[in-house]
């Protein structure tokens, strides 16, 4: 269901852009281990950009920057880390428990560490990292909240006992009283989007 009358017709995640220091290993993990088909690549002298399909129209993409040393780290999902202030983990959607167990077994067969299934109530998940140390989750909805009207008073789906004011607004009126703006980073993007750059 749309959040506002002026509907944006989302069709999933077009791509989530991540960074790798080793594109070859990344292709081997995402395409080979996760069976996320490599569907397109592009490159400039400054970078490679490869896209892996996780559902029709939905991809996870990686940049590999030429000659750019990267400080990498690995972190588990849901655990705060000062170097990862804007990204925690990516969860990929699976259709059911059988698919979740098949992926868990596939990861193990490729010598990848993976958790047992974790039951979160409305979803069930496994957790693992990719070859770059990026925290990944695979999940399926036991109760799918998408594609239907939201009941903000449903404590099974909205279980925060002290929700932020926006959730209280949605619960009371079904709408938000205001939204927030955002800004581009100045110097980094100044020339990036200039025609011919």
VOPAGU-2260 file (C-alpha; in pm, 1 decimal, decimal comma):
REM VOPAGU-2260
SITE   aa  ch    i         X         Y         Z
SITE  UNK   A    0       0,0       0,0       0,0
SITE  UNK   A    1     112,0     351,6     -74,3
SITE  UNK   A    2     224,9     572,2     211,6
SITE  UNK   A    3      73,7     880,8      45,3
SITE  UNK   A    4    -198,9     949,9    -215,3
SITE  UNK   A    5      72,4    1062,6    -461,3
SITE  UNK   A    6     192,4     706,0    -515,7
SITE  UNK   A    7     548,7     607,1    -591,8
SITE  UNK   A    8     534,8     271,0    -766,3
SITE  UNK   A    9     826,6      90,7    -603,3
SITE  UNK   A   10     921,8    -242,8    -758,6
SITE  UNK   A   11    1186,6    -349,7    -508,5
SITE  UNK   A   12    1551,2    -253,5    -469,3
SITE  UNK   A   13    1696,9    -165,1    -810,0
SITE  UNK   A   14    2046,2    -197,0    -670,6
SITE  UNK   A   15    2226,9    -158,7    -345,0
SITE  UNK   A   16    2579,6     -35,6    -418,3
SITE  UNK   A   17    2852,5    -176,2    -195,6
SITE  UNK   A   18    3233,2    -170,2    -220,8
SITE  UNK   A   19    3482,4    -451,2    -266,8
SITE  UNK   A   20    3861,2    -462,0    -279,6
SITE  UNK   A   21    3847,8    -788,7    -478,7
SITE  UNK   A   22    3586,1    -803,2    -754,3
SITE  UNK   A   23    3695,1   -1149,6    -865,0
SITE  UNK   A   24    3634,8   -1297,4    -520,8
SITE  UNK   A   25    3307,9   -1104,3    -504,1
SITE  UNK   A   26    3186,1   -1257,5    -831,4
SITE  UNK   A   27    3287,2   -1599,4    -704,7
SITE  UNK   A   28    3092,9   -1549,0    -381,7
SITE  UNK   A   29    2779,8   -1370,2    -503,9
SITE  UNK   A   30    2740,8   -1554,4    -835,4
SITE  UNK   A   31    2901,3   -1883,9    -737,8
SITE  UNK   A   32    2805,3   -1932,2    -374,1
SITE  UNK   A   33    2483,6   -1728,9    -339,7
SITE  UNK   A   34    2367,4   -1808,6    -696,1
SITE  UNK   A   35    2293,4   -1437,1    -748,5
SITE  UNK   A   36    2349,5   -1424,3   -1122,5
SITE  UNK   A   37    2597,1   -1163,9   -1250,3
SITE  UNK   A   38    2376,7    -970,9   -1493,8
SITE  UNK   A   39    2579,2    -670,3   -1604,6
SITE  UNK   A   40    2911,8    -496,9   -1559,9
SITE  UNK   A   41    3050,2    -156,8   -1640,9
SITE  UNK   A   42    3389,6      -0,4   -1594,4
SITE  UNK   A   43    3583,6     321,5   -1627,3
SITE  UNK   A   44    3955,8     374,2   -1569,7
SITE  UNK   A   45    3860,8     466,3   -1210,5
SITE  UNK   A   46    3632,4     175,2   -1118,8
SITE  UNK   A   47    3448,3    -145,3   -1201,3
SITE  UNK   A   48    3076,5    -175,1   -1121,1
SITE  UNK   A   49    2918,6    -525,3   -1128,2
SITE  UNK   A   50    2553,2    -613,3   -1069,3
SITE  UNK   A   51    2414,8    -939,3    -925,5
SITE  UNK   A   52    2045,1   -1030,3    -962,2
SITE  UNK   A   53    1865,7   -1120,6    -640,0
SITE  UNK   A   54    1513,3   -1104,1    -789,2
SITE  UNK   A   55    1363,1    -981,2   -1115,9
SITE  UNK   A   56    1461,8    -614,4   -1136,8
SITE  UNK   A   57    1647,8    -627,8    -802,6
SITE  UNK   A   58    2027,0    -632,4    -781,6
SITE  UNK   A   59    2315,7    -594,0    -541,5
SITE  UNK   A   60    2603,6    -407,9    -704,3
SITE  UNK   A   61    2967,8    -366,6    -611,5
SITE  UNK   A   62    3226,9    -101,8    -692,7
SITE  UNK   A   63    3595,5    -189,8    -712,3
SITE  UNK   A   64    3803,0     130,2    -723,2
SITE  UNK   A   65    4129,4     127,4    -919,3
SITE  UNK   A   66    4438,3     196,8    -712,4
SITE  UNK   A   67    4237,1     287,4    -404,2
SITE  UNK   A   68    4346,1     114,4     -85,3
SITE  UNK   A   69    4051,1      25,9     134,1
SITE  UNK   A   70    4037,8     -33,0     504,6
SITE  UNK   A   71    3804,4    -327,9     536,9
SITE  UNK   A   72    3630,2    -463,3     841,2
SITE  UNK   A   73    3382,4    -732,9     921,3
SITE  UNK   A   74    3090,8    -695,7    1157,4
SITE  UNK   A   75    2791,9    -906,8    1255,4
SITE  UNK   A   76    2442,4    -784,9    1174,9
SITE  UNK   A   77    2275,5    -574,9    1441,1
SITE  UNK   A   78    2592,7    -493,4    1633,1
SITE  UNK   A   79    2697,7    -125,4    1641,9
SITE  UNK   A   80    3034,6     -37,8    1491,1
SITE  UNK   A   81    3168,0     318,2    1458,4
SITE  UNK   A   82    3306,1     264,6    1105,1
SITE  UNK   A   83    2968,5     140,5     981,5
SITE  UNK   A   84    2745,8     426,6    1087,4
SITE  UNK   A   85    2525,1     424,0     774,6
SITE  UNK   A   86    2504,2      55,5     689,0
SITE  UNK   A   87    2440,9    -244,1     908,6
SITE  UNK   A   88    2349,2    -541,6     689,6
SITE  UNK   A   89    2156,5    -646,4     380,8
SITE  UNK   A   90    1875,0    -898,1     408,8
SITE  UNK   A   91    1774,6   -1085,7      95,8
SITE  UNK   A   92    1418,5   -1216,7      66,5
SITE  UNK   A   93    1344,9   -1589,4      24,8
SITE  UNK   A   94    1002,8   -1748,2     -32,3
SITE  UNK   A   95     987,0   -1999,9     254,1
SITE  UNK   A   96    1161,5   -2210,0     519,9
SITE  UNK   A   97    1270,2   -2473,3     268,8
SITE  UNK   A   98    1454,6   -2211,8      62,4
SITE  UNK   A   99    1615,2   -2075,8     380,1
SITE  UNK   A  100    1741,3   -2421,1     479,6
SITE  UNK   A  101    1866,8   -2490,0     126,0
SITE  UNK   A  102    2068,4   -2166,2     132,0
SITE  UNK   A  103    2207,4   -2246,5     476,5
SITE  UNK   A  104    2318,0   -2589,2     349,4
SITE  UNK   A  105    2461,4   -2435,6      31,2
SITE  UNK   A  106    2666,8   -2187,3     233,7
SITE  UNK   A  107    2799,9   -2468,0     453,4
SITE  UNK   A  108    2889,6   -2676,0     146,0
SITE  UNK   A  109    3100,4   -2383,1      22,2
SITE  UNK   A  110    3283,6   -2359,7     357,3
SITE  UNK   A  111    3098,8   -2043,6     463,5
SITE  UNK   A  112    3009,2   -1986,6     827,1
SITE  UNK   A  113    2635,6   -1938,2     880,5
SITE  UNK   A  114    2404,0   -1923,2    1181,1
SITE  UNK   A  115    2120,3   -2157,3    1257,6
SITE  UNK   A  116    1774,0   -2028,2    1170,6
SITE  UNK   A  117    1669,6   -1739,5    1397,1
SITE  UNK   A  118    1295,8   -1696,1    1457,4
SITE  UNK   A  119    1200,1   -1326,5    1482,5
SITE  UNK   A  120     826,3   -1397,7    1496,7
SITE  UNK   A  121     708,4   -1242,6    1169,4
SITE  UNK   A  122    1026,2   -1345,8     985,0
SITE  UNK   A  123    1286,4   -1623,0    1005,8
SITE  UNK   A  124    1649,7   -1563,5     913,5
SITE  UNK   A  125    2002,6   -1691,8     880,7
SITE  UNK   A  126    2309,3   -1468,6     909,1
SITE  UNK   A  127    2645,4   -1484,8     730,8
SITE  UNK   A  128    2909,9   -1256,8     580,3
SITE  UNK   A  129    3023,1   -1226,7     221,0
SITE  UNK   A  130    3388,8   -1243,3     117,8
SITE  UNK   A  131    3425,7    -867,7     185,7
SITE  UNK   A  132    3305,0    -898,5     545,0
SITE  UNK   A  133    2965,1    -744,4     461,8
SITE  UNK   A  134    2699,8    -870,1     701,7
SITE  UNK   A  135    2422,5   -1051,8     517,2
SITE  UNK   A  136    2092,3   -1200,1     622,8
SITE  UNK   A  137    1853,1   -1420,5     428,1
SITE  UNK   A  138    1492,4   -1407,1     546,7
SITE  UNK   A  139    1140,5   -1514,2     466,3
SITE  UNK   A  140     820,5   -1356,6     595,8
SITE  UNK   A  141     618,1   -1591,3     816,2
SITE  UNK   A  142     360,9   -1309,4     818,1
SITE  UNK   A  143     420,9   -1085,5     516,0
SITE  UNK   A  144     340,0    -722,3     602,9
SITE  UNK   A  145     402,6    -597,4     249,0
SITE  UNK   A  146     142,9    -546,7     -23,3
SITE  UNK   A  147    -146,1    -491,0     219,2
SITE  UNK   A  148    -269,6    -206,4     439,0
SITE  UNK   A  149     -67,8    -155,7     755,2
SITE  UNK   A  150    -237,9    -175,9    1092,5
SITE  UNK   A  151     -11,2      45,5    1303,6
SITE  UNK   A  152    -191,9     -69,8    1618,5
SITE  UNK   A  153     -98,0    -434,2    1550,7
SITE  UNK   A  154     154,3    -501,5    1826,5
SITE  UNK   A  155     276,4    -819,3    1655,9
SITE  UNK   A  156     398,7    -613,5    1360,2
SITE  UNK   A  157     468,3    -281,9    1540,7
SITE  UNK   A  158     618,7    -406,7    1864,8
SITE  UNK   A  159     834,4    -112,3    1972,4
SITE  UNK   A  160     701,4     -31,9    2320,0
SITE  UNK   A  161     828,3     325,7    2290,5
SITE  UNK   A  162     788,6     412,1    1919,9
SITE  UNK   A  163     925,9     728,4    1763,7
SITE  UNK   A  164     680,6    1017,5    1717,5
SITE  UNK   A  165     628,5     938,5    1347,5
SITE  UNK   A  166     488,7     593,9    1432,1
SITE  UNK   A  167     257,9     749,4    1689,8
SITE  UNK   A  168     134,4     991,2    1419,5
SITE  UNK   A  169      67,5     700,7    1183,4
SITE  UNK   A  170    -107,5     509,0    1459,7
SITE  UNK   A  171    -329,8     807,7    1548,8
SITE  UNK   A  172    -404,9     960,6    1208,5
SITE  UNK   A  173    -268,6     728,5     941,0
SITE  UNK   A  174     -47,7    1010,5     808,5
SITE  UNK   A  175     266,9    1198,8     902,8
SITE  UNK   A  176     251,1    1561,2    1009,0
SITE  UNK   A  177     580,0    1637,1     830,0
SITE  UNK   A  178     871,1    1485,8     646,5
SITE  UNK   A  179    1242,6    1570,8     647,7
SITE  UNK   A  180    1471,1    1691,9     371,2
SITE  UNK   A  181    1817,9    1580,3     272,5
SITE  UNK   A  182    2123,2    1735,3     110,6
SITE  UNK   A  183    2395,5    1619,2    -125,3
SITE  UNK   A  184    2755,7    1611,7      -8,7
SITE  UNK   A  185    2915,3    1929,7    -145,2
SITE  UNK   A  186    3259,3    1871,3    -296,2
SITE  UNK   A  187    3233,7    1502,7    -380,9
SITE  UNK   A  188    2928,3    1537,2    -603,6
SITE  UNK   A  189    2988,3    1887,0    -742,4
SITE  UNK   A  190    3134,3    1765,7   -1074,9
SITE  UNK   A  191    3012,8    1407,4   -1070,1
SITE  UNK   A  192    2670,8    1481,2   -1217,5
SITE  UNK   A  193    2782,7    1759,9   -1453,7
SITE  UNK   A  194    2698,2    1681,9   -1816,9
SITE  UNK   A  195    2997,2    1528,1   -1994,2
SITE  UNK   A  196    3186,6    1449,4   -1674,4
